[in-house]
Amino acid sequence: MLHHRPPRRPAIPLALAFLCGIALERVAPPVCVAALPIFAAVLAGAAWLGRRRFAGRAAILACLACTGLLLAHREGQAAERRVAGWLPPEGSPVELHFEGRLLGAPEPCGRERRFRIAGTPDAPPGARKACTVLLSVPEPEPGSTTSLDALRRGDRVRVWCRLRRPRSPGNPGEFDPRLAFRARGLDAVGSVKSAQLVRLVEAGATTPARALDALKVIARARLRRATGNDTTATAVVGAMLLGDQEMLGHDEWLLLRNSGLVHLLSISGLHVGLVVALLVAGLRRTRLGRWGTLGAAVGTLTAVATFVGAQPPVLRSVLTALLALTGRAVGRESEPLNALALAAAALAASRPSYLWDPSFELTFAATAGILSLSARLAAAIPAPRALALPLGISAAAYLATAPVTAWHFGRLSPAALLSNVAAAALCGAVLASGAMAMLLAGVPLAGAVAARLAVASVNATLAVASAASSAPAAAFRVPPPPLVLAVAYVALLVLAMRAAPQRRKAARAARLLALGLCLTLVGIHSGPPPPGPRPGPQVTVIDVGQGQSVLLQGPSGGFVLVDAGGTSGGRFDAGERVVAPVLSRLGCRRVEALVVSHDHDDHAGGAEAILREFEVGELWIAAAALREERVRTLVAAAVARGIAVVLAERGLRAVRAGLAIEVLHPPRESPSSAPNERCLVLRAGAAPARVLIPADLESPEEEALIASGSDLSAEALIVGHHGGRGGTRPAFLAATRPRVAVISVGLGNRFGHPDPALVTRLRTRGVTVHRTDRDGQVRLLGSGRGFEAEITRTAERE
């Protein structure tokens, strides 16, 4: 019997060693920066003296790991030096002039435009270091033209802006925004109040990159002209053809996410593969020869990456395609997994922080899974090959990316197993029809037909997404898997990729391997068991920026959520992006009661996401709040999901999650129409571990609450109105007598919260004060001795 020799893949262990070195810099103590080179030198010496193959290989791997570690360490130090001296280290914003070259024309992003500038700030001479910032400008009124419309890549501009640097995560387990900035090549992010504050200093020189940038602006305009008023079609085609991913509406994005098709919006292997296929087909008709064909491919793919944006999925696809074409040019077929490992190492060497970018991890994990497992899975599916092969590809990608998706996004979409079968056809249809619509925009008849085909292709994609996401358990939230479980799953998956099922002796081991893989996969999907009973209550004030969200966990282990942060004008949903992940990490599967104190965005803006993402027992609102449209929308969403709606008022007492909860305000007859004046005020717990949550109550209502004779005493106070000067007056503090106070407030907010006089008033009374802008998430652990505080940030306290 003939046995095929397994393909040689020498790049895989080398790339893994290099990537492990980069990871080690992040997770290991700084002493590793010095220890690993010494270890590598010892191994190299042993290899040279003993001439042993194992020691030699180990020395090479150790040297590569050392190289990765040092590159990552150097990148972090360089990023810190670029902003040191002119941006506060704790992330406070500063206003200044910034001058530099545009890295691209301003791009549409909802109600804003965003652009990147590489240049220097107006800072002290010793602090003026070249850096890159991302700025957002409000979108001008429809029909108006601004100076932004004429800006292109390479133009030198001067901007008066408000900038801040990334800071450490505000909630335990959150992804570090400093790594996200570094992976995108950014040192700071900021905003500009008006396009009038962006001044052109010097037009850029004519370069190929500038020409591509101008072409992209023209393509955007032609796409809008072709699709007319269909903003959804414009957004989907723009994302898939031009890389503009910020224009899609939130509802459509949720639909694609829950169906497992959101990856279609990211230009990656599927898109670049179609370009390569068309390119190779066209070049075969020429007489350029092997090297001429390779040169043309390098130029074309480089232009494609520049045109759509050099993000990790695009770079991965371009690099692997170029390696394959290079192999053909020299007369050797490249091994796909070997080429993939080389591409991963090359990208990580150019920017080590790419390793922590979810798009980097997902694109390489999905490609490795498809290359290693898809054929084997397709062969095991009892279906015609035309159906079994796409099912195998979809299953392989899902298995390979499940731990990454659960870790970064806290949710899984099993619907992707079926919806992705149609992904290639859908992607091809949208790309082809969208490109034709742009090219033929304005051409009689042909342009209209192409535009209708593009719209129809987008509608078909959304219809498939709707059908997939409506299936039972199509998508659900999961807590991030424990590191041990994730590592065990990845190890078993790698063994499955390397297994040789043709050998009979390995059949038993293969069955055990499959069993272990299934068990760990179930563990990733189910998560750890929910928390059990606790000795006392727990109050978690989540860091949602300039907003408020307080999670109460009672002795029974259940959860009550009071408010859910805001949406920052619709651009950032704190409920989905911050509050829901915190609940998942704490093991919450069910919220017994969601309390919306009032309808202001910074308290109620994230509530709809909680209703959508979790099982909720009750929605509590003030009866007078029903006159507000936002609250009526929440009530309608709750009723549609079979959630009970409780109209709360003064005197209501209930036990939820084993925790006694009392409503102190507003009274049944609340004449006020101002949301702050009729907001719900709660007291939860029992002495000596009670917490008072007055929401945005201000001083007149505080006086009325005191006059009502209600018992306001509480050991912990969530300071009202984010520490604004209009509340928490001395009489209110005297009635409350707290020992610890927590102020939920955003760093450098434009309201000046918290009021320094209020903070002084609290400390004068001997109250321990915590602030989410400095301390991050604050957790109060209740016991028979009162509350003990745990904070997230320790280095940024006063």
N, C-alpha and C positions, 0 to 999 in steps of 0.2 A: 504494500500500500504506500502510495506517495503521500508525503506530508509536506505541506507548504511551509516554508520558513516564515516565521512572523516578521513583519516589516521592521526595519531598523529605524528607531526614533530617538537618536541621541540627544536631540534638542529638548526633549520633555524633562528629563531629570535636571538638566542644566538650568532650564527656565524656571522649574519649580524651586530650585535652590536659590536662584536670584530673587524670585518673588517672596520666598520665605524670609529672606534677609530684610526686604522692605517691610514686611509685616512685623518682623521682630523689633524694628525700631519703634513701632507704635505701641506694642503690647508689653515689651520687656523693659526692665530698668535701664537707665542711661549707661550703666556700667558695661552693658553688652557692646556698646560702641567701641570700647577699648579691649574687651575680653575676646571678641570674635576674631579680630585680626591676629591676636596672639595664638589662639587655637588653630587658625589656619596655618600660621607659620610653623607651629609644632608638627602638624600633620605633613606639611610639605617637607620638613626636615626628616621626619620618619620615613617618608616615601623615598627620599634621595639616599638616605643611609641604608635602608633595608631593601630598597628596590622592590617593594611589594606593591602589587597592582591595587589591592584594596585601599591601602593608605594613600596611594597616588590619586585614585578617584575621589576619595573622601576629601583630600586636600583641595582638589579642583572645585568640588561642590562647596566646601567651606569658604574658599576664596570668592566664589560667586555670591554666596550669601553675605559675605563681608562687604562686597562691592555694593550690593543692593542696600544694605543697612547704611553704609556711609553716604550713598547718594540720597537716600531718604532723609538722613540727618542733615545733610548739607542743604537740601531743598527747604526744610523747615527753618533752618537758621537764616537762609537768604530771604525767605518770606517775612520773617520777623524784622530783619534789618531794614527792609524796604518801607515799613510803616512806623518804625521806632522813631520817636522824637516829634511826630506831628499828628499821630492819631492815638487817642487815649487807649491804654491796653485793655480796659474793662469794657470797651465797646461804645462809649458815649459818642454821640455825633458831634462833628465840628462843621462850621461853615467857613468856606474859603474859596479862592480862585484856583482852578486846576487847568493847566494848559498842556495839550499834547495832540497826538495824531489819532484820528479815528481808525479803528480796526474794522469798520464796516459801516454802511449806511444805517441810519436809525431804523429799527425793525418794529413792526406793529406788535403790540402786546395788550390786548383788551382795550382799555381806555387810556393806554399809555403808549409811548414809544421808548424803546431802550437802545442804548448804544454804548460801545466800549471805547475807552480812550487810554492810550499808552502815553504817559508823560510824567510831569513833575508838578507837585503842589506848590502854592505860594506859602512856603514854610521857612523857618530859620535856615540859613545857609547850610549848616551841618546836617539838616534833616531832609534836604531836597534830594531824594533818591528816585530814580525812575521806577514807576509802578504802573499797574493797570487797574482801572476802576470801571464799574458798570453803573450807568446812570439811567434814571427813568424820568421822562418828561410827560406831563399831561397831554393827551391827544387834543389837537386843536379842533375847533368847531367844524362840522361838515361844510365843505365848500370853501373854507379859508385856506390860504397858503401861508407857510411860514418859512423861516430860514432853514428849518430842518429838511424840507423837501429837496433842497439842492445839495445837501451834504453827501459826500461819498468817502470811500476808504482812502486814507492818506491825507485828507484835509487836516490842517492844524487849526484847532479851535481853542477858545478860552471860555471857561464856564464858571459861573458862580453857583456853587452847589453845597449840599449838606452831605457829608460823608461819614461813614463809620466803618470800623473794622469788624471782622467776625469775632465772636467771643465763645467761651466754653458753653456746652449745652446747659439749658436751664432746668431740664427734667432728667432724672436718672434714666439711662438707657437710650437717650436720644442720639441720633447721628450727629457727630461733631461738625458744626457748620464751617469750622476752620478748614477741615479737609475738603469739604465741598467747594469752598472758594478756591483752594489751592489746585484742585483737580480741574477747575475751569480756567485756571490761569489768572485769577482775580486776587487783588490785594485789598480792595474795599468796594463797598456798594453805597450808592447814594441817590439823591433825588434833586431835581431842578424844578423850581416853582413854575417857570414859564419858559417857552421856547425863545422868548426875547432875551433870556440870560445866556443863550448859547451864541457866541460871536465867532464868525469865521476870521481867522488871522491870516491864513495862507492856503491857497489851493494846493492839493497834492499833485505830485508828478504823475504822468501817464505811465502806468505799469499794467501788466497782464492781470494782476489781482484787482486793480482798480477797475479795469474794463469788465471783469467778471462781476464785480460789485454793481456796476451800473447796469449790466445785463439783468441781474437779479431784481433790481428796482423796476426795470421795464417789464419783466415777467410778472411781478406782483400786480402792476397796473393792468396788464392785459388779462390776467386771471380775474381781477375784479370786474373788468369790463365784460368778460365772457359770461361769468356766472350771475352778473347783475345783483339782484337783491337777495339771492340765496347765500346767506352768510355761512351756513353750515357747509355747503359744498365748497365755498371759497376757503374755509378754514381747513377742511380735510385735504383737499387737493394741494393747498399751500404747504401743509405739513409734510405730505408725502413726496412732493416734487421739489420744494424749495427749502425745506427744513424749518419753516415757520410753525412752531408747535404751540405758540402762546395765544392763538386766535380762536381756538375751538371753545365753544360754550361748555359750561360745567356739566350740564345734563348729558350732552353727547359724550363728553370725556368719561363720565361715570358709566355710561352704557358700554363704551368700548373697553373700559377697565374691567367691568364685571363679567364681560363675555370673553376676556382673555385676548382681545384683539387690539389693545392699545399699542402694542409694539408696532403695528402697521404705520403709526404716525412717526415713528423713528426711522430715519433713513439708515438702512443697515444692509445685511447680506442679501436679502431678497431684492432690494432695489439695485444695489451695485452689481449683483449677479445678472440682472436683466441688462444693465449697461454693458457689462463685459461680454455677454452673449451677442448682443448687437454689434459691439465693437469688433470682436473676433470674426463674426460673419462678414462684416464689411471689409476688414483688413485682408481676409483671405482672397478677395477679388483683386487686390493690388499686387504689385511686384516689389514690395519693399524688402522681402526676405525676412529671415527670422529676427535679426537684430533690428532692422527697421520697424518691423511689427512691434517688437518689444518697446522701442523708443516711442512709437506713436501711442502705445498703451500707457506708458508711464506718463506722458504728457496729458493724455485724455483723463486718466483717473485722478491725477493731481488736480486738474482743473475741476473735476466733479467734486472732489473733497473740499476744495476752496469755495466752490459755488454754494454748496449746501451747508457748509459748516463742518469743521474738522472735529467732530465728536467721536468718542471711542468706538461706537458701532461702525461708523463710516471708515475710520482709520483701520479698524480690524479687517473689514471687508476689502479695502483697497490693498492693504499689505499682503493679505493671503492671496488675493488675485494676482498681484505682481510677482509673488514668489512662485506661483504656479506657472505664470507666463515665462518667467526667467528659467525655470526648470525645462520647459519645452524648448526655449531658445538654445540651451546648451545640450539638448538631446537627452535629458533625464527628467522623468516624471517626478514631481515633488510629492512626498508623502503628506497627506492633508493634515494629520494631527501634528506632525513634525513642523509643518509650516505654521500651524496655529500657535504652537509653543514659541516659535521664533517671533511671530508677530506680537504675542503677549509680552515677551521679554523686551522687544524693541520699544513698544509703547511705554512700558513701565520705566525703561531706562531714560526715555526722553522726559518723562514726568512721573516720578515715583508715586505721587498722590493719586494717579489714575487707579491704582490698585484698590482704593477705597470707594471709587465711583460706582454706584449701582449699575449704571449702563455698561461699564467695563466688565464687571463681574457677570452680568446677565448675558452679554453678547458672547463672551468666551465660553461660559458654562453651557449655553444652549448649543453653540456650534460643536463643542466637544461631545456633548450628548448625542447630537444628531449623527456625527461621523462615527461614533463608536457603537451606538445601540440601535439606530433606526432600522437597519437591515435585519438585525436579529429579531426585533420586536415585530416587524412587518411579516417575517416568516412565521411567527407564532400566531398571527391573527387569521382566523378562518374566514377569509373574505377574498374576493378577486384582487389580483395584484394592484390594479388601478385604484382600489380603495384601501387596500392593506398598507401600501407604501406611504401615502400621506398620513394615515393613522399612526403608523410606526414613527414617522418623523415628528408628529405632534406629541406623541407619548414620550419619545426620547427627550425632546426639548423640555417638556413639563417635568419629567423626573430629574433632569439635570439642574433646573432652575428653582425647584420648589424650596429648598432651604434658603437660597438667596432672596427670593421673593418674600418668604415669611419673615426673614430677618430684617429686611429693610422696610418693607411696606406693611407688615402685619396682616396680610390677607393672602388667600389663595383662590384661584379661579379654576376649578375642575372643568368648567364649561369650555375652557381652552382646548381640551382634548378633542372635542368635536368641531368647535368653531374654526380652529386653525387648519382643518382639512380644506376649507375654502379660502384660506389666506392667500395662497399664491394666485389663484384666479382673480380674487377680489383686488389684490394689489396691482396685478397686471392691467386689469380693466380700468382702475382709477388712474394709474400712471399714463396709460396710452390715451385715454379719452381726455384727461386733463391737459396733457401736452398738446394734443391736437386743438383743444379749445383755446389755449394760449396762443398757439401759432396762427390760428384762423380767426381770432377775435376781430370783429368788424367786417369780415368777409361775408357778403350776402349768402344766405342759405347754408353754405358749408359751415360757417362759424356758428350759426344757430343749431345746426345738427350736432356739431361736436360738443357744444355747451350742454345740450340736452343729454347727450350720452354721458358726459362727465357727471352731471347731476344725478342721472339714473344710476350710475355706478356707485356714487356715494350713498344714495338711498338704499341700494341693494346691500352695501356693506353694513349700514346701520340696521337694516331689517334683519340680517343674519345675526348681528350683535344683539338686537332686541329678543330674537327667538332664543338665542343661547343663554342670555342673562335671565330670562324668565323661567328657566328650568329649575326644579327644586335643587337646592344646595349648589347653584351655579357658581356662586362666589360667597365667601364668608371670611370674617375677621378671625385671625389666630394670633396668639401671643408669639413673640419671637422665640424660636426654639432654644433651649439651653445649649451652650457651646459644646458640651460633651455629646449631646444627641446629634447636633449638626455635623460634628467631626466624624462620629461613628457612621452616619448616613453617607457622607461623602466618601469615606474609606471603603464602605461596602459597595458603593456605586462604582468606584474606580476598579475594585476587584471584579465586579460584574463586567465592566468594559474589557478587562484583560482575560476573562475566562475563556476557555476553549471547550465549548459544549460537545465537540466531536469525540472527545476522549471519554470512553465509558468509565474509566476509573475515577473521573472527576464528577460523575453524575451525583453522587451523594453529597459531595462538597458543594456542588452547584445548588442542590435543593436547600441545604442549610444556609447558603449565601442568600438565596431568594427569600427564605423565611426571615432572616435578619433584616434584609432590605425592606420587606413589607412591614415588619414591626416598627422599624425606625420611621418609615414613611407615615404610618398611622400616627406615631407619636408627634411628628411635625404637624400633621393636620388637626390633631385633637388638642395638643398642648397639655401642659400640666393640669392636674385636678384643681378645681376652684378652691379658694382659701376656706379653711374651716373656722370654727368659733375662735374668738379672741378674748383675752382677759379684760380688755377695755376698749373704748371707742378710739377711732383713729381719724384725724382730720387732715386731709391733704389739700393744700392750696397750690394748685397747678400754675406753673409759670406760663401764662398765655399772652405775655406782653401787656399792652394797655387794655386790660379787660379783667374779667374775674371768672374763675371756675373753682368751686370747692367740692371736694369729694369726701363724703362721710361714709366710713365703714364701721358698722355696728358690731356688737359682741357676737352676733350670729354669723358674722362673716359676709353679710350682704352689703349692698352699696346703695347710697342715695347721692345723687349729683345735683348740686345747686349751681345753676348757670353753666354755660359751656363756652365762654370766651366769645370772640367776634370773628368777623370775616374781613376786617380791614378794608372796608369799601368794596367787598366782593372779590378782592384779589387773593386773599389768603384765608381759608376757612380753618380757624383754630380748632373747631369741633372735630373736624376730620383729621387734620394734620398734627394736632397736639393732644387734645383731650382724649380722643378715642385710643391712640397708642398708649397713653398712660394707663387707661383703664385696662387695656389688654395685658400690659406688663404686670399689673397687679392681680391678674387672674380673674377679672370681672367678666362674667358671661351674661349677667342680667342686672339691669338697673331697676331696683324696686320702685324708685320714684325719681323722676326728673323734674326738678323745681326750676321754673323760669321766673325770676324775681320781677322783671319788667321787660319791656320790649326794646330797650336800647341795644344797639348792635353789639356793644362790647360785653354784654351779658347773654343775650339771646341769639346772637348770630350763628353760633355753632350748634344750637339745639337740634336743628333739623338733621344734621349729620349723626347725632347720637340716636335719634329715633330711627334712622335708617340703618345704622351699623350694629345696634344692640337690641336685644329683647328688653323692652321697657314695660314695667307694670303699670305705672300711673304717670300722668303729666299734670303737675300742679301749676296753676296760674291764678292770678288775682282776677276776681270777677269783673272788675272795672277795666281790665286790660283787653277784654274781648272787643272793645271798640277799635283796637289797633290792627292794621292789616297783617303785620308780621305774626301777631299772636293768633289771629284767625287762620293763617296758613299753617302754623304749627298744630293747631287743634284739628284742622282738616287732615293733616298728615297722620296725627295720632289716631283719629277715628278710622281712617282707612286701614290702619294696621291693627285695629281692635284693641287699642290702648285706652284705658279709662282716663277721663279728664276730670280733675278735681278742682273746683272753684274754691280756692282757699281764702280764708278771712280770719280776722282776729277771733281767738277762742278755739280754733281748730286744734285738737290734740290727737296725735296718732303715734303708733309705734311702727317703724319701718326698719328693717335690717336689725331688729332687736334694740333699736335706738329710739328713745322718747323724743318726739319732735312737736314743738309748739309754735303756732303762728301768732305773732304779736301785733302785726300790722299788715294790711290796712283794715279798718272796721268795715262792716257790711255796707254802710252808707258812706261812701268816700266821694265827696263832691269834687275833689280835685281832678283836673284833666291832665296834669303833668305826670309823666311816667315815674319820675323820681319820687314824687309825693305819694304815690299809691303803690310803691313797690312792696313786695313781700319781705317781711322781717321774720327770721326764724331763730329759735333757740333749740339746740339739740343736746341730748345727753342728760346726765344726772350728776349732782355734786359728788365729788369735787372735780368733775371733768365735763363741764358744760361749755358750749361754744355759742356765741351770738353772731349772727350773720345779718347785718342791717342793709346789705346791698348798697344802693345809692341814696339812702335816706339823708336828708339835710336838716339843718338846725330847727326850723319851725316844726317839722314832723317829729323830731326828737323830743321837743318840748311837749307836743301833744301826746306822745307815747309815754313820757314820764307822768304827765297829768292823768293818764288813764288808770294809773295805779298798777300797771303790769309789773311783774317781777322781772327785772332786766339783768339781775346778777349772773355773771358768767366768768369762768376762769380764763377763757380765751375769747378774743374779739377779732373778727375779721373787719378791719377798719372800713367804715363806710365811704363810698364815693372815692375810692382809691387814695384816700388821704387828702382830699380836697379841703380847702379852708372853710367850706360852707357846712361842715358837719363835725361830729365827735367833739362837741363842746364840753366844757368842764362839768356841767350838770349831768350830762349823759355819761361821762366817765365815772362820776361819783355814784350814779345809779348802777353802773355795770360792774365796777371794781375788778377789772381784768388783771391777770398776772402776766399774760403774754398777749401781744397784738401782732397781727400779720397784715401788711399792706400789699395788696395785689396791684402792681403798677408797672408800666413799661419804662424801660431805660431811656432817659433823655426825652420824655414825652413833651409835647408842645403845650400841655396844660399846666406845667410846673408842679405836678403831683410827685411826691406828697408835700404838703405845706410844711416848711421848716418849723413854724410855730406849733403845729399839731404834734410833730415828732418830739419837740422839746416838752410839750405838755404831757405826752405819754411817759417820757423818761423821767420827768420830774416826779410823777406819781409812782415811780419804781417799776414801771411796766417794761418787760423785755420786748423790744421791737424787732421784727423781722420784715424784710422787704424782698419781694420776688425779683425786682430789678437788680438787686445785688446778691441776694442769697439763692436765687433760683427757686425751685420748688421747695416749699416748707411743709414738713410733715409733723403734726402734733400727735404724740402717742399718749393716750389717756390711761390713767391707772388710779389707784386709791390715793396717790400723792399729788394728783393733778395732771398737768401736761408736761411732757418732755419734748423739746423741739429737735428735729433733724433737718439740716439744710443741705442743699445740693452743692452750692459754691461756697468755698471757705477762703479762697485767696483774694476775693474781691470785696470782702467786708470792710467797713470803715475801720 
